[in-house]
Amino acid sequence: MLYHVRMDVLIPTDMEADKVDKLKATEKEISQKLQEQGKWRHIWRLAGEYSNFSIFDVESNEELHNIMMSLPLYPYMKVEVTPLLRHPSSIRDDDS
């Protein structure tokens, strides 16, 4: 199942820089591992915002939920999830 996920990161301004750096490093490691596994298919930064649009390819709503909950920055995110379906007019074979 494909999902379009918008993640807006809202780290408190008074959080210690060392803690922020550690959260970001761990988040990057997890996201890159998920990308290598094909579960986090795409990630795009939104210009001028601490936000991204991502495409996840996972087995179920529950798997996506578990992935999102495992992200170190999740407690500081506003997340919007949109399930995606293949469009019948698509000429691509790999967009399911």
Secondary structure, DSSP 8 states (H G I E B T S, - for coil): -EEEEEEEE---TTS-HHHHHHHHHHHHHHHHHHHHTTSEEEEEE-TTSSEEEEEEE-S-HHHHHHHHHHSTTGGGEEEEEEEE---TT---SS--
